[in-house]
Amino acid sequence: MKINYNRELCQGHNRCYMLAPEIFDVDDEGYAVLKIEGEIPAELHDKAQLCVDNCPEYAIEIAE
Amino acid sequence: MDAKKAPVEDWTTDFDHTHPDYAANAHQIWDDLREECPIAHSDRFGGMWMPTRHEDIAAIAANKDGLYTSRGVVVSEVRPDIPAPIGYAPPITSDPPFHAPARKLLLGPFAPRKVQALEPFTREYCHSLVDAALETSNEQGWFDAAIGYSQNIPVKVIAQMLGLPAEDGPVFRRFIHNIIENPVQREIPEEETVEWYFDQQIAKRKANPKPPGEGDLIDHLLNVEVFGEALAPEHVRGTVVLLLVAGIDTTWSSIGSAIWHLALHPNDLARFRDDPEVRPFAVEEFLRAYAPVTMARMVAEDHELQGCPMKKDDWLLLPFPAGNRDPEAFEDADKFVIDRQKNRHGAFGLGIHRCLGSNLARMELSVALDVFVDRIRDFSLVDPANVRFSTGQIRGPRELPVSVKTNV
């Protein structure tokens, strides 16, 4: 499992960062920064799905 | 209320978000409109529209074709006369291309880590409010969780950020009432206007300038530039008014609605109290189910939207709370699901105008509920049938008498 994160769509809601700080950080302006560009470890798959399901701007997708 | 509102005969053609019937029945009205007439119209306030489907609200907020302007964001009888793209209170009233640089100035101070630093201060203040509330409760058998608790928290925190005396809270609330809760034309002595108040505050800081990176948020705005130039005095004042006004009624309403819900739903209260892991989800569900803010736009050019003739300068309400309850967008949209896992709510708006203070508001809501429920472990409403919700674009309980069953 990998994550596609579209910075252009991100409006800084910070939902992903709150749900999964292991996967997303935030920059100084509050926009999300994807920490794991490659394969998401199995133990974080549920959290990755939560990030997708709670992004109001549809900026996060799972790429199998 | 300043004047009695004409009764609404038909919500599809004559809706009025400032009518007490709207405040009392908003959820039902939105659900009915979504089914019958997903973009409602009204001649009131010189002509306004209100979509209720999440998809339509999101598309208008995204404003891909520039058909809408943020020049006016609070519906009133008079169209704001300060032109786009700057508007009266940047960046909320700004359009591209001015919007992004004006917003960028403020993103830093409201980013998560900056906001996190205010948490201990907020928590300590919430405890002091509970201390006082319990004292009141011991004396009279109840206290008001809206006026005696929720209302004070955002005032205290934003006053701290802006470097304003927290004792001026009642003054701020008057400004808010005049600007958003009851936006009618009225004559106000100059010295009671929000403009006058902040001109004094700004002059005081200009007389004693701080180096960049020091001082409060007003000092910050006096030190930064947009497009290579210091901000115009009207820009500084407009932004400061925005920061004060936008964060108080909204957050107060949100905290109040959450306490109202918990008081009415003992199972949710028990779950919230006893399961720390559910709290972050519960907070987002409070935001979804009881989103306080309906934002407004104006139509920038004539066009047709799903058969509706949108005319330049028509108002357009964006009821994010209605979108949050759209069954097309949310499973069990009408139910409060305390651990909702899939929750793309738009409580803080969608698109480029996403609430700048959302991290602050969320922190205040979380801390306020933590402290309230950890201290006042079991509580109920004194008179559940008579809780009055506010009219206008900010929705929340304005009085919330609560009786304490157990506390620590």
Chai-1 contact restraints between the chains, C-beta under 6 A:
chainA,res_idxA,chainB,res_idxB,connection_type,confidence,min_distance_angstrom,max_distance_angstrom,comment,restraint_id
A,Q11,B,R354,contact,1.0,0.0,6.0,A-B,restraint_1
A,N14,B,P112,contact,1.0,0.0,6.0,A-B,restraint_2
A,N14,B,N359,contact,1.0,0.0,6.0,A-B,restraint_3
A,V26,B,P112,contact,1.0,0.0,6.0,A-B,restraint_4
A,D28,B,G108,contact,1.0,0.0,6.0,A-B,restraint_5
A,D28,B,A111,contact,1.0,0.0,6.0,A-B,restraint_6
A,E29,B,L107,contact,1.0,0.0,6.0,A-B,restraint_7
A,E29,B,A111,contact,1.0,0.0,6.0,A-B,restraint_8
A,G30,B,L107,contact,1.0,0.0,6.0,A-B,restraint_9
A,G30,B,A111,contact,1.0,0.0,6.0,A-B,restraint_10
A,D53,B,K342,contact,1.0,0.0,6.0,A-B,restraint_11
A,N54,B,N343,contact,1.0,0.0,6.0,A-B,restraint_12
A,P56,B,R344,contact,1.0,0.0,6.0,A-B,restraint_13
A,P56,B,G346,contact,1.0,0.0,6.0,A-B,restraint_14
A,P56,B,L350,contact,1.0,0.0,6.0,A-B,restraint_15
